[in-house]
């Protein structure tokens, strides 16, 4: 496996890092978090103009990336800057599913998404499903008018701002996906802010009538594509956590060499120096895990899922250690909203609960290893 970035990925990383350093500071993020959309329309468009959306989509769909390392490069920078815009749910999940299963007219939405004109969301999780990607109680029945969706979806990120929502529902043949315009009759969206930034919603589907052409792919044939999209999202969330861990470590190092006690920097105290060393070791292990996961995204399903679970478990453990140690070594300042670490630490901790926490993935890794 080649650990070096290609020239194109290196250019994307450098460009994105410079842009976020110039445009995405604490005050901008705090304004976004207070907004009704949970995102900035201007920054979203600027990210699209930089080619960030295109990096999440394959060349055959109008993008120029879509591979594991393309996703990792983008989301490591997103995590480093603490970006709250819902790129993962729009581009990796919903966009990836449309790319995998959509027909020609449905895939035309991807061009608009890449250009920043269209936003998407993925409504899959349900209240009792926890981390199980196969738990779908939302139903898709048939009528003279087409397909009728009924059910409730939980924590649908970007639902309020999305133009279309990709909804999973169970048919007699299995789990299917449907492309639903957000303003379709029968959809109720109840939005709320998330602890780590952005916004999500509970989506209620009450007799939502769609034409048969709204289905993505064949009836009951969506589960393999959902599993692949969640694997890609796992790479993204791991890379985002890695970027956030880098920022937390950097802020802590800077604080230790500037904060003085007894006439010298507190970073010279042996106990704190040892804890800083532990953070740096965990950071490098996390980086290796992200590289490994990104490199196996296109592997067969069992191998892919084995490495995804290994990475997610390690990032959960290492991320918690870095977040907690960073806060403890900073003291009270780390808990203030105006200080960058407060947001970064919340992002790290809450990322562990997306797509399965460390305990879930430990059990999954054991099961897959024994298979």
N, C-alpha and C positions, 0 to 999 in steps of 0.2 A: 504494500500500500504506500503510495506517494504522499508524504505529509506536506510537501511544498504546494503553495497555491499557484494556480496557473496565472499567467500575466493578466488575463481578463478579470479573474477573481481578485487579484491583488489590487488592480485599478478600482474595482467596485468597492473594496474594503476601504482604500485610502480616500476615495471620493465621499463615501458615506460618513466616514469618521470626521472628515473636515466639515461637512455640511452640518452634522449634528452638534459638533463643538461650537459652531457659529450660531446656530439657530435654535438649539433646544436646551435652554438653561432651566433652572428651577422655577423662575417666575413664569416662563412660557408654559411649563407643565402644570403649574398650579392653576393658571387661567383655564387650561384645557380641562382639568379635573372638575372645575366649577361649572363648565358649560353643559348644556342639555344633551349634546351629542357625545360628550366624552372624547372628543377629538377635534383637531383643527383642520378645517377644510383647506386652508392655504398650505399647511405643512403636508397634508395628504397629497395634494396635487404636486407639490415640489418633490416629494419622494417618488411619485410616479414619473415625473419628468427626469429624475436622475436614473431611472431604469430599475428601481427597486422591485416593482411589481413584475417586471419582465424577467428578473432573475429567479422568480418563483415558479415560472411556467416554462415548459419545454419549447424547443424551437418549432416543433410541428404545430404548436398552438399559438404561435406568434410571439413567444418569449425568446429568451436566450439562455435559460438555465434549467431549473427544476430538479437538478441532481442534489444528492445529499450535501455536498460541499458548498454548492450555491446557497442552499438554505442556511447552512451553518454560518457562512460568512455574513449574510444579511442579519441574522438574528443575534449573533454575538455583538455586533455593533448596536443593535436595538437595545440589548440588555445593558451594554456598557453605558449608554446614555439615558437609560431608564425611560425609554419611549413607551407611551401608553396607547398609541394608535393600534387598532386591531388588525395588523397585517397578517398575523397567523391565521385567524379565523376567516378572513376574506380571501387571502391568496393561497395559503397552503391547504386548508380544509375545503371550503366551498369551491374555490377555484380548481383545486386538484381533482375534486369529484366531478365537476363539470367536464374537465379535460379528459378524464378517464372514461366517462359513461355518456356524455352528452352527444346529441346529434349535431348536424352542421349549424342549424339555427341557434341551438343552445350554446354551442361553443363560440358563437359570434359575440356573446357577452364577455368572453375573456379579453377580446381586443379592447373593449371599453373599460374593463377592469384594469388592464395594463396601463391604459392611458389616464386612469384616475377618474373617469366619468361615472363609473358604476361601482357600487359597493355590494358585497355579498355577506351572508351569514350562514352558519351551519347549525340547524336545530336537530340534535340527536339525543343528548342526555335527557334522562327522565328522573323524577324525584327518587324512586326506589332503586334505580339502576346502579348508583354509585359509580364504580369504575368499569362496569361490565359493558363493553361495546356492542354486545349482542342482545342487551336488554332493551327491547322496543315494544311497548304496549300500545302506542299510537296506531290506529288502524286505518287502512285504505280500503273502502268498499266500492262497489260499483253501482251506478244508477243509469238511468236513460240519458242523463246529461254528461256522464263521464265518470270521474273518480271522486269519491267523497272522503275527506280526511277528518278524523276525530281523535282528539287526545290532547295532551299537555306536555310541553317541552320545558326543561329547566335550564337556567344559566346559559341562555343563548347570547353569546357576546356579539355585539354590533347589530343586534336585531332592530334597534330603533333607527339606525342610520342606513341600514341595508335597503337596496332597491329590490333585491330578490333574496329569498331564503331557501336554502336546500334543506328539505324536511325528510327525515326517515320515517317510514311507516311499515307496518306488517300487513302483508297480503297472504292469501292461502299458500302461495308458492315460496314465501320467505320475506326477507326485508327488501323493500324497494326505496328509491329516492325520488323526490318530486321537486321540481323547480317552481317555487311559488312566489309571485309578485307580492310585495309586502302589503299592498293596499287591497288585496283580495278580500271579498266579503266573507265574514266568519272568522277572521283572525283578530285576536285580542292580544296586544303587547303591553306588558306591565314592566316598565324599565326601572332600574335602580343602579347606583354606583357600586363598583367593586372595591374591596379593601386595598388592593394593589394598583388601583387606577383603572381607567376605561369604564365602560358600562355594559351591563348585561340585561336580560329580560326573561320573564316567564312568558311563554308563547302558548296561548290557548287556541286550539283548532276546533271550532264548533260547526260541523257541517260545511266545511270548506269544499266547494265544488271546483274541480279542475278538469280540463280536457285530457284525454288519454295521452296526448302529445306532451304533457307536462312531466311525464315520467322520464327519469334519466336511466337509459339502458332498459333491459328486460325486466319483467315482473319477477320479484324475488331474487334478483341476481346482484344485489348491491353490496353484500357483505365483504367480498374480497377487496373491492375498491375502498370501502370504509376502513378496513384494516390497514390498507396501504396508506391512506390519507392520515390516519392516526399515527402510524409509524413515522411519516414525514413530519407531522406536528410534534412528535416526541423529540426528533432531532432538533427541531426549531426551539422547543422550550428548554432543552438541555443547553443548546448554544446560547440562548438568551440568559439562562442562569449563569453560565460561565462568564459572560460579559459583565453581568451584575456583580459576580464575585470578584472580578478583576477591579471594578470600581471601588467596591467595599475595601479590598485589600490596599489599593492605592491611597484611599482617604485615610485609612488607619495608619499606614506608614508615614504619611505626611503629618498626621497629628502627633505621632510618637516622637518625631524629630523636632517639632516646634513647641509642644507643650512642655513647660519646665516645672520641676519640683525639686526642692532642696538645691537650687542653683544649677541644675543640669537637665537635659532632655529626658523625659520618662522612658524613651526608647532605649536608653542605656541601662535600665534596670534589668537584671537577668531574667526575672520571671516574665516580664513583658516581651523581652527579646525571644525567649523560647516560644511563647505563644504566637508571636509573629512568624517564627520559623515554621511552626505547625500549619499556619494558614497558607504559607507559600507552598508547602509540600502538598496540601490538599488541592490547591489551585492547579498545580501541574498534573496531578492525578485526574482531576476533572477535565482538563484539556485533552488528555489522552483518551478519556472515555468518550468525549464528544467526537473526536477524530474517528475513533473506532465505529461509533454509531453511524456517522455520516457515510463512512466507507462501505457499510453493509446495508444501506437503505435499499439498494437494488438487488439484494440477495434473495434466495428462496424464502418463503414465509417463515419457516421455523427458524432458520439462521438469522433472518432479519429481526424477528421478535426476541430471540435470545439476546442479541447484542443491544437491542433497544432497552430491554429490562435491566441488563447489566449497567448501562449508562444512566438510566433514570434512577436506579437505586443509589449509585455512587453520587450522582449530583444532588440527590436529596440529602444524603448524609453529610457530604462535604459542604453543601450550601448552608445547611443549618449551623454547622460549626463556624463557618466564616461569618455568617450574619450575627450570631450570638456573641462571638469573640470580638467582632468589630464594635458592637454596641457597648460591651463591657469595658473595653479598653478606651473608648471615647468618654464614657460617663454620660451625664445628663444631656449634653449637647446633641447626642445621637438620636434623641427622641423628639427633637423639635422639627416641626414641619418645614421650616425654612432651610434646614440643613439637608444636603443631598443624601446622606446615609439613611435617614429615616425612610425615605421612599424606596431606596435600593434594597434595604433589608426586608421590607414588606414584600417586595417583588420576589426576592429569593425564596422566602418562606412559603408564599402562596403558590409559587410555581411548582412546588413539590406536590401539590394537590390536583394539578391538572394531568389528566390522562394516567392516573394511578400514582399513589404515593410510594415511598421507599419500601414499605412493608408489602404492599400489593405486588410490586415488581420483584421483590425477593422471592415471594411464593411462586410467582409466574416463572422466574428464572429456574427455580428448583424443578418445577413441573416440566418445563421445556427441556432441561438437561436430562431428566429421567426418561423422556419420551424416546 
